[in-house]
Amino acid sequence: MEEQSNQRNPISGIWWFFAIATCLKLLLIPSYHSTDFEVHRNWLAVTNSLPISQWYSDETSPWTLDYPPFFAYFERFLSIFAKLIDPQIVDLQKGLNYNSNTVIYFQRITVIVSDLCLVYGVLRLTRNLDSKKRKSIWVLVIWSPMLMIVDHLHFQYNGFLIGILLISLSYVEEGNDLMGGFVFAVLLCFKHLFAVAAPVYFVYLLRHYCWKRGFLRGFRQLSAMGTVVVAVFVAAFGPFLYYGQIQQVISRMFPFGRGLCHAYWAPNFWVLYIILDKGLAFFLRKLGFIIQTPTASFTGGVVGDSSPFAVLPRITPLTTFLMVLLALCPCLIQVWRNPQPKKITRWVAYAYMCGFLFGWHVHEKASLHFVIPLAIVAVQSMDMDDAKHYFILSIVSCYSLFPLLYESQEYPIKVVLLLLHSILMWLGFSALYQSGRTVKTRKEVKTSSSSTLAMEEEGGFSIGLLEKSYLIGIIIVEIWGQFVHPLVLGDKFPFIPLMLISIYSTIGVVYSWIWQLKWIVTSVGS
């Protein structure tokens, strides 16, 4: 009876978290939404009105279908209900920005309902944890302010997609590699941007599922995994291959003609690169050098036509690909040497951090891909340093999303969401790492000939002076952008507040990435 009760408790408990989150999401339905709202409305119309052979070639709207086929099938499924509720939702000739109450409520509610996938993924990953850890993860993930801002205000389906990722990770963590690989392949056919973690999955599954079982059995395992993955991709892309549309699908999915950075600079390495280029150009002009003003944009244009950099070398998609791969190498080495199921979530999160920092045309919303998994790592590991770095990373990543909601009426919402999240994080980590409870902290131990890393016991949760100073800096940057800049400079240099947010947030994300890299390098073989 006690065992049955323990099995029921996680399920019943998580529904309370989901219900509270749902109530807040329902209150946010009338709020601001971005052009992504019309993007997905058009995709409903495209998949409902046209035969499958024309989905990826239609250009009725500028918001053309550019996600992989499984997401197109998902939109087709939703369009069945949309047509029953309001046939104009799926009217391809309706035009842009159809904003009736029916389409607003329908699309908002589909995101809320699809979050059940996230709930299931979190439940699978946490079902074997103790109650305190389990609830801490539920707070960090199900009540994530980043998901609230991106999915339920700005409008997207990230919770649904990250839920699929968490389901895959849960299977791998419990040793079911075949199902983990299958679910990850499904995820890639929903959104190809998750492919950044594919090298980690490939090396891990090859080493853990195939290699260690001997040649003959390993070959059978490899064949089984390959068959499953190929079957998933055939189910997704097969119809488009049949209709001769596969090249069109691929060109839509990978529009490399876009610029190095998104219209609003995501806080990654290329922000620092751009600022360095502009700074060098400024000082060289002051010294009398003739520096050409770039004619291309960092956020658009055709790759290869011209360079938007005045001094530093031009960056191409191949350059960013090699940078991501190079940053991944230490992780891939560790995965091959010691493929431990319990570390897969951290490795995957690190891969997404590499893609975010060094990738081509990265959206600021992609920070969700590593922030959510690292929430699980921060609680599962019971390592104080993990909790400290996640505390900083989650705050700065959420703050970097503030420019997405630029209307004044949404300003109190995003500020309150971030403040509540910070308070709940602090209380949750304090409960986990309270005085007298043993937690792990990595410390460098000096010896006469070398230095090694040892695990030291500590109690209580706190952050250092450096981290506190950085968080205070966020407040200063926000006060400048919201109040001081308009008061002092008025409408002049309107890009400065956004630039400051990007640069300052980049510092926090790079700091966290260095910490993750250091952990990976120093924990090889542990």
Secondary structure, 3 states (H helix, E strand, C coil): CHHHHHHHHHHHHHHHHHHHHHHHHHHCCCCCCCHHHHHHHHHHHHHHHCCHHHCCCCCCCCCCCCCCHHHHHHHHHHHHHHHHHCHHHHCCCCCCCCCCHHHHHHHHHHHHHHCHHHHHHHHHHHCCCCHHHHHHHHHHHHCCHHHHHHHHHHHCCHHHHHHHHHHHHHHHHCCCHHHHHHHHHHHHCCCHHHHHHHHHHHHHHHHHHHHHHCHHHHHHHHHHHHHHHHHHHHHHHHHHHHCCCHHHHHHHHCCCCCCCECCCCCCCHHHHHHHHHHHHHHHHHHCCCCCCCCCCCCCCCCCCCCCCCCCCCCCCHHHHHHHHHHHHHHHHHHHHHCCCHHHHHHHHHHHHHHHHHHCCCECHHHHHHHHHHHHHHHHHCCEHHHHHHHHHHHHHHHHCCHHHCCCHHHHHHHHHHHHHHHHHHHHHHHHHCCCCCCEEEEEEEECCCCEEEEEEEECCCCCCHHHHHHHHHHHHHHHHHHHHHHHHCCCCCCHHHHHHHHHHHHHHHHHHHHHHHHHHHHCCCC
